[in-house]
Amino acid sequence: MGTSKRLKKDRAFARSRPISGELILENGSVFKGLSIGAKKSVIGEVCFNTSMTGYQEIISDPSYAGQIINFTFPHIGNVGTNLDDNETYKPFVSGIIINCDISEPSNFRSIQHLHLWLKKNNIPGLCNIDTRSITSIIRSNGAPKGCLDTINKKGETTRKKLNRVINWPGLNGLDLAKEVSCKKIFKWKPINNRPKLKIVAIDYGIKHNILNSLRNFDAEIIIVPAETKSKDILGYNPDGIFLSNGPGDPKATGKYAIPIIQELVKSNIPIFGICLGHQIISLAFGAKTKKMFQGHRGANHPVKNLITHKVEITSQNHGFVVTEESLPKSIKLTHKSLFDGTVEGIEHRKKNIFAVQYHPEASPGPHDSHYLFKKFIQMINKNKKNAKKKRY
């Protein structure tokens, strides 16, 4: 079946019979709406994302595992979905909440209605919801636990759902990286048959566009599961090591990740971390992390580069942060949020190690921080050059 015929069929089937659903927050607030996507009842932490574009990339970001995304932008789904914008092979988000019902897709890249894409990926959602009120609750009280229900199972009262929400422990102390990480080692196909560099990426929930950004520098990327031992990583003889983004509490992930990173640090191979990777690097050097009041999620967050004194508009998605007062003397603060002054970037004063809290791969978001990938590659090349001099 051709794309145009398939798209026409998808549209005709998309919303033939809307079903009501509801969102119950831990404070007892109930929001009624129309169900989209999968028929399911889920518990998760409700957060909001302020991005105006890139909903498919956001929903498919593994870092949203255990969360229900409340989109502040009202028009979600209007450009449909495609095969290129997925950030993972299988999305892990618990559910989504949007303001307006999904309009008919209007984009030349679209091959499937968002409603059907959500169903295919077993993601429940609600539309016709007052997302502004939910955002206001989160801003005033922090990210609440919630139940998104599109089943309306007989006998499952709002009170029972609320009790389930209250009894759910939440994301604090929860290791989700193991759940979203790949189960087997695999390679990201390089641009050239004989790439110049080899990078091992530890997968805590890695996004595809991060891999694409690294591949663009003529690199072969070997992706390994989160619990891969340091000796196995070093066995690939990598030129650089990358620590990915991911969901959950970094302290929980750190129970197995920190010893691995501490061993990798001894190798003097350049290391670059993003988001959860940034937090784990910080923990490995003795810093501490804490859960944020509401987190940073959107594509318009201003960050100041403390070295260049330039301001970068960044894409962000995190609910935990490294505390500045806990940074050891060996670590230099390089970036700060201009929203709340939190830590956004660090680097080691002597070793080839640096990390940022935000997402320079910009999917979605601005490209202000893409220079960080170039910095990593330059660090790798310089390290290789120095190693070659020592040999001779």
Beta strands, then each sheet from edge to edge (+ up, - down):
strand 1: 20-25
strand 2: 30-37
strand 3: 41-49
strand 4: 67-71
strand 5: 95-97
strand 6: 124-127
strand 7: 145-149
strand 8: 186-188
strand 9: 197-203
strand 10: 219-225
strand 11: 240-243
strand 12: 271-274
strand 13: 289-305
strand 14: 311-322
strand 15: 331-337
strand 16: 343-348
strand 17: 353-356
sheet 1: 1+ 2- 6+ 5+ 4+ 3+ 7- 1+
sheet 2: 8+ 10- 9- 11- 12- 17- 16+ 15- 13+ 14-
end
